[in-house]
Each structure stands twice: as structure tokens, then as C-alpha cells.
């Protein structure tokens, strides 16, 4: 009886562990995509600000056109 419970326990644990790992990988993948998107957007925003800043000083002429 005890061996049967141990066997069932091992199977349940193995199943849970496998699913948890798959779930973790999905979250990591989603996280990486969100971070990459955010980083790209931030870089584009930063370039726009730099262009406006440079344009504002008049040192490089009108760079926004």
C-alpha cells in the first residue's frame, strides 16, 4: 500500500514539475518579447529626443525634416 502511494506521488510530482517547467519557459519567452519591444521603443524615443535636442541648439540645422 505504501509503495503504491509513493509511486503515485512520484508520478504526480513528475507531471507537475514538467508542466511547471513548460509554464516557466512560456513566461520567460513572453518576458523576453515584452522586454525587447520595450527596449526598441525606448531607443526610438531616445533618438527622437536627441534629434529634437540637437535641433533646438541649432548646431546641426533642422534635422527633423
TAWO-V940812 format. One record per backbone hydrogen bond with DSSP energy under -0.5 kcal/mol. CO is the residue of the C=O (numbers start at 1). NH is the residue of the N-H. E is the energy in kcal/mol with one decimal. If there is no record, write none. Layout:
<<CO:NH:E> <CO:NH:E>>
This chain:
<<1:5:-2.0> <2:6:-2.2> <3:7:-2.4> <4:8:-2.4> <5:9:-2.8> <6:10:-2.4> <7:11:-2.1> <8:12:-2.6> <9:13:-2.5> <10:14:-2.5> <11:15:-2.4> <12:16:-2.6> <13:17:-2.8> <14:18:-2.2> <15:19:-2.3> <16:20:-2.5> <17:21:-2.2> <18:22:-2.0> <19:23:-2.4> <20:24:-2.5> <21:25:-2.1> <22:26:-2.0> <23:27:-2.4> <24:28:-2.3> <25:29:-2.3> <26:30:-2.6> <27:31:-2.8> <28:32:-2.4> <29:33:-2.1> <30:34:-2.5> <31:35:-2.5> <32:36:-2.6> <33:37:-2.3> <34:38:-2.6> <35:39:-2.8> <36:40:-2.3> <37:41:-2.5> <38:42:-2.7> <39:43:-2.4> <40:44:-2.1> <41:45:-2.4> <42:46:-2.6> <43:47:-2.2> <44:48:-1.9> <45:49:-2.2> <46:50:-2.4> <47:51:-2.4> <48:52:-2.4> <49:53:-2.7> <50:54:-2.8> <51:55:-2.6> <52:56:-2.5> <53:57:-1.2> <54:58:-1.0> <54:59:-0.7> <54:60:-0.7> <61:63:-1.1>>
